[in-house]
Amino acid sequence: MKIYVIKNKKDGRYVSGTDYRYYPHRSIFADSYRPPLVYARQEKAEMGMLLRGISSKRYKIVEVELTEQITPRFYLKANNISVEELKDNNK
């Protein structure tokens, strides 16, 4: 399954959201708690960039292929599973 994400050209980080409290708006980057914004079509990603005020000079839309499902931390916490246990089980 191919999906589209917005990526910072300089450091390669994926955009997870937008902080509208400031002007110009600031991008929030993806980490282990915030997944990147994903779009099913490139046109939707382009519209997302426009609506969020994301500059095409600093960011680009890249096509990625979804290969593995990542277990969200809230699921692990609800089931009393530590991240270390999960890593040990996957070895």
PyMOL commands that set and color helices and strands:
alter all, ss='L'
color gray80, all
select helices_A, chain A and resi 42-52+73-78+83-89
alter helices_A, ss='H'
color red, helices_A
select strands_A, chain A and resi 2-8+15-19+26-29+59-65
alter strands_A, ss='S'
color yellow, strands_A
deselect
rebuild
show_as cartoon
